[in-house]
Every structure is written in C-alpha cells, then in structure tokens.
C-alpha cells in the first residue's frame, strides 16, 4: 500500500484507491500517519478531531468506530496479512499506525529533500536540483488538503508546510548556484507573494532580480518585505537581508556569478546573457520613493566637500564611490516672521518644519528623494539610485507642485510681509560615497553648489530651470523665457497634452500623482485609499475617468471596477458594493437574474477553492445583485452581506491587482463608507487601489475619514487660487500635527 498525504489524502493498493469512509475516519488516519509508528494518546486524537469544547459526549465511541472502520479498509488490501503490512494497532494509552516509512510519501519527501540539501552543502548544485525537484514533485496540493478544507488546522500540518517551503528555498538556492536566475524568477516571485514574511525567499528573489539586471525591482522587494514586517510584527528585516540590500546598493561584484552558468540551455537563454549581468535597472524602470528610503536626518549633500579643495579631489573611485547623473530640485521657503502670531520662535519653527514636510512629500510623490533639509532650504535629487531619462521632467513636476502649495501672493499688492518660495531645477553629475556600516551615501559635486548659488538669484514664486532641464521637459511643461542672465527659463504650468488627457492642465499633476500611486500599489503590494475632494464642476469625475483610461491601457494592468453612488433618499448600503461585484463578474443591467447568478457562480468558483465555503458564501452575495439592493426582511443582515463582499474582493486581489473607482461617495450611507474603509484596512499586502471622489460634505459627515491611517491620502481639487497667510499657517501647522500621528509616507511615527 501507498499512503499519500501531500495533497488530498489517498491510500493506494496496487494503484487502486482504497475507500476510507467518512470525515472522522479520514481525519483519524491522517493524524496517525503524521506520527507513524508512534503511540498517539486517545486524548490527543480527540483534541485533533474536535476543537475546544465541541467534542460530543459520544466522542470516544465515534473514535472507536472510526478505528474499526479503518481496520476493515486496510485489511481489504492485497498482502494485508503479511508481517510488514500496515496496521492500526491499539497501544495504551491510545493507538499506533504501524507502517513502513517508505510507503508514506511524506517520509519519501523528507528523504529526498535531506539528500538534496546535503548535495547543495557539498557544492554540487546540479545534483541538488534533481533531488529537490523530485521531492517537490511529490506534492499535489496542501498536505491533507481535503481535511484542511473542512477547517482542520493541526500544528503538525504547519510544520509539514514549513518543510515544503524550506525545500523550495533550497531548490531555488541550487538553481541560483547553477546560474538559472532567469528560469527560476517567475516561480520565485509567486513563492514570495504567497509567503512575504520568509526573509530567505525574499533575499533569493532580490538576488535573482539583481542578476537579471533589475536592481530597482530587487530593492523594491526589500522595501516591500520591510513594510510588511514593520506593519505586521513591528520588526525590522534581519541582518542578512539588510546586508544584502546594502550590497545591491553598492553593486557588490560578489553578488554576480563568478563564471558562466553550467547549463545555459536549461533555461532557454544563452550563456553570454548571464555572464554579462547589468547592474542597473532595465530600460524604462523607475523607483518609487519608498525604494529610496528617505531619511529626514540625512546630512547635507555637500558635507563631504567641506574642508577639501575641489581641485585636490582625487579623480579615482575608491570603494563605494560612484558617479551619478541627477536632476536637482533646490527649494528655499521663507516664512514671514509675523505669521508666528506672537507665540515666539517655537511656532515659527513649527511652520518651517511643516513647509519642509510638504516639500518632501511633493518630491517623493514624483519619484525623488530629499537628501538635505537645513533651515529653510531643502534639496531633492532625482536619479540618485537609478538614472532615468524622465528624471528632469519629474523634477519639474515636483517643483511646480511645491510652488502651487507654498506660494502665497499678495493680491492687493500692499507690500506687507508675506511668505515666499524659491525653486530651482538643474541637472548634472554628482559623486556618491558610502562610508561606514550603514552605507548611507554622501553626495557631492559642483552641480549642488551651483544650484544653491542660482537659488539666491531665483525670484520668489517662480520655478527656474536650466537649459538642459528645459529641453528634457518642454513636451510636458509650458515655459516662459525671461531676461535673466542665468536660468532664463521659467516653468509656468503642466502642458495640457494628449498624454495627460485630463482635458484641463490643472488636473495633469493630480493624474500623474494617481498614476504613480497605482504603480506603487502594484510594486509594493500594499493597498491605498485616495479620496478626491472637490466642489461640483471641479473635475472629480473627469479625473477618475482619465485614471481609468490610463490604467486600462497598460499591458497586463490591474482590473478596474467603477461604481457611482445614488443620490436618491433611502439609498441602500449595498448599492455601490453590488455595482462593483457586478462589474467584476461581467454582469450588466440588462442581464436576467438567471444569467447574473450564473456569472456570480462562475466567478466564485475561481476564488473559493472549497466548494463548502462557496456554498455558504453565495447566499450572502445574492442580495448584492438584487435590483433593490436589500435582502428580504428577516433573512440576511446587510452587515453579513458586506462582510462576504469584502472577503470576495480580497480573494480577487490575490489573483489580480484591483483598482476601484467610486464616484459621489458622499452620497453613500454610513454603512457603505464603513465597508469601503474596512476593505482597504483588511487588504493586508494585497495590491488594492481605491480612489473615491466626493464633495466636501463627506468630510463634514466624517471628519476623521482616512485620517491617521496608513496608505491613505486626500487630494483636494479647486483649492482657492490665492491662499491667504492665515490659511497657509493652518496648512503648515496641520502638516506638523499629522506628522506627530503618522509620517507623510505612510510609515508610523517614531
């Protein structure tokens, strides 16, 4: 006989399945086979078959009947009477399953995995790959999958699953040692998505991506696992993963293979591709702000130059020193002293701090990193880790956003003291030098000094750029030529081009921000909730439509679902969730009820692996497809329906990234608002992006809507064209207050 536990439990007698009876008999045999040739006490078996206080009074009798039935099933096989035949024996204080270990696939798996691990340690990765591949091929699904679907959750099963993951990681390590990083990449990415907290697998994915020339993606994996560890467990990654990140940042040559792959044909590529591995990102890739790990306490980028004559600077590159072509955004914010309100220097310092936070937020939104923030001056760099051709464009977009937030003109031109902002964008080469264990780069170069000098000559309220930046971004930004001897180009506004499609140049910046956040959600697999607030006719609906168009045009892009809240009185809390569910299932209003239900059942089969679970959930989802949007009185509670809806979408996110576009959310009942907020908070590491457009009434009803929560933000349209000094003060102080609760990048405050 052969006993198969790695998947649905099977007992085969000469290749033919043996009937094992009902669920309790199968569970009894499965638990005993997890402890072969060992006595399992009756009390432990009873605890495995029934959780807590669920055991009935007749539990022992049921167990005895199960043992009796199993003995009959095992005795019916060929050779069942031999001395080595498997047998279920009574051994005080319980039972023992006597079986030849070679007859159990779990034992065979452990044997092959152990041998493969030994070959890997001995420096024979090819032999290790063959053995570990054979071990993993024994798996037909989760161990005892049929029992797991019936809510069996034994610690022994978790240990078996952990052994499978260990073997998978050993297999990946052997493949990497053979130089097959391209061939193993897809399988490795799937493994890390399923187990984001296993640092060894994450490190292997980082190494594979780096060897494939995808440095930015490798660092993105580190950012993602760090975010999951911090948010879920309050822990930083281990020293090994941190060290690997630093080695990737410094492009440590020991990360590459010392020789060509032994069998390049095994992965369908040629050997030259793997022998010459590019260290930078693939063409067209950008890094998100999180991948750049900004640090508010990072030193002045010119600090490495102080005390050193530039002419005496050595041209050779020492360890950890490299050149970078970057775009530099230099900002000086001048806060009028009168805005302190007579409270002294402390409030003025808070205003400066708020201004610096807002500058940082805008630079990071567009893909840059702030490398210095000293007094009223901030310096942001684009392309610091991985230069890209659109760095100048992104830098100018960030500069315009900073100007729009912080510039306070005096409409009456009274000559009274007012706050101003000066912004300069240049481009040039810098040197990066990493010193010490943390390898935080010191940045120096003439372009940084030049940028500071030009900042002194830049007029207030204007964004001045160099000729090189102008040429690189004139297709996106409208410019005005000035009479200045230096930096004659003044950036005026984002150009209303066909690519933005927003129909209004004012919305191009917001559209760029939203595109970046959608990309960030997909790369980091972290949910986001963005609320667009605006009065009627400010472009909220148009902005959502352009985002939908932009995302759906992407190859292999996320699935976009849209719904609009109804303004009718007594609107159902299930209306908006129901429209999203219908959109996911491909149901249109004209479909008859039978067709709608069939579409829902088809979609559910793809998401719920357990038929029993699916049968329990479908009755809770039917009311969402009812035109009335409400369950019949006295049947199902709307809260239960919304819980089932949330579970459905969270399962869908694991299959494909989702973008949910909700219009007129302020018209939704409170129960719908709760469901939307709970959906984002429950998504964990799922790639879910929710954007909701609403009028200011939403914040009047819910002043704390999305406030103080991770991965949420609010975009306000049609801000008054001329912000007053008083509004600026409140704006900056609120930024400081919010920083105390939560940092602007979504990470917890320290």
HELIX and SHEET records of a PDB file:
HELIX    1   1 UNK A   23  UNK A   33  1                                  11    
HELIX    2   2 UNK A   42  UNK A   49  1                                   8    
HELIX    3   3 UNK A   59  UNK A   75  1                                  17    
HELIX    4   4 UNK A  101  UNK A  103  5                                   3    
HELIX    5   5 UNK A  105  UNK A  121  1                                  17    
HELIX    6   6 UNK A  125  UNK A  137  1                                  13    
HELIX    7   7 UNK A  145  UNK A  148  1                                   4    
HELIX    8   8 UNK A  155  UNK A  177  1                                  23    
HELIX    9   9 UNK A  181  UNK A  194  1                                  14    
HELIX   10  10 UNK A  199  UNK A  211  1                                  13    
HELIX   11  11 UNK A  215  UNK A  233  1                                  19    
HELIX   12  12 UNK A  239  UNK A  249  1                                  11    
HELIX   13  13 UNK A  253  UNK A  255  5                                   3    
HELIX   14  14 UNK A  264  UNK A  267  5                                   4    
HELIX   15  15 UNK A  271  UNK A  275  1                                   5    
HELIX   16  16 UNK A  289  UNK A  292  5                                   4    
HELIX   17  17 UNK A  303  UNK A  305  5                                   3    
HELIX   18  18 UNK A  310  UNK A  312  5                                   3    
HELIX   19  19 UNK A  337  UNK A  340  5                                   4    
HELIX   20  20 UNK A  345  UNK A  365  1                                  21    
HELIX   21  21 UNK A  391  UNK A  406  1                                  16    
HELIX   22  22 UNK A  446  UNK A  457  1                                  12    
HELIX   23  23 UNK A  467  UNK A  473  1                                   7    
HELIX   24  24 UNK A  505  UNK A  524  1                                  20    
HELIX   25  25 UNK A  540  UNK A  552  1                                  13    
HELIX   26  26 UNK A  575  UNK A  585  1                                  11    
HELIX   27  27 UNK A  593  UNK A  607  1                                  15    
HELIX   28  28 UNK A  611  UNK A  622  1                                  12    
HELIX   29  29 UNK A  623  UNK A  625  5                                   3    
HELIX   30  30 UNK A  638  UNK A  655  1                                  18    
HELIX   31  31 UNK A  665  UNK A  667  5                                   3    
HELIX   32  32 UNK A  670  UNK A  682  1                                  13    
HELIX   33  33 UNK A  697  UNK A  701  1                                   5    
HELIX   34  34 UNK A  725  UNK A  741  1                                  17    
SHEET    1   A 3 UNK A   2  UNK A   4  0                                        
SHEET    2   A 3 UNK A  10  UNK A  13 -1                                        
SHEET    3   A 3 UNK A  16  UNK A  17 -1                                        
SHEET    1   B 3 UNK A  39  UNK A  41  0                                        
SHEET    2   B 3 UNK A  94  UNK A  98 -1                                        
SHEET    3   B 3 UNK A  87  UNK A  91 -1                                        
SHEET    1   C 5 UNK A 369  UNK A 374  0                                        
SHEET    2   C 5 UNK A 377  UNK A 382 -1                                        
SHEET    3   C 5 UNK A 321  UNK A 334 -1                                        
SHEET    4   C 5 UNK A 420  UNK A 434 -1                                        
SHEET    5   C 5 UNK A 441  UNK A 444 -1                                        
SHEET    1   D 7 UNK A 369  UNK A 374  0                                        
SHEET    2   D 7 UNK A 377  UNK A 382 -1                                        
SHEET    3   D 7 UNK A 321  UNK A 334 -1                                        
SHEET    4   D 7 UNK A 420  UNK A 434 -1                                        
SHEET    5   D 7 UNK A 463  UNK A 465  1                                        
SHEET    6   D 7 UNK A 489  UNK A 494 -1                                        
SHEET    7   D 7 UNK A 477  UNK A 481 -1                                        
SHEET    1   E 5 UNK A 559  UNK A 564  0                                        
SHEET    2   E 5 UNK A 658  UNK A 663  1                                        
SHEET    3   E 5 UNK A 688  UNK A 694  1                                        
SHEET    4   E 5 UNK A 528  UNK A 533  1                                        
SHEET    5   E 5 UNK A 712  UNK A 716  1                                        
END                                                                             
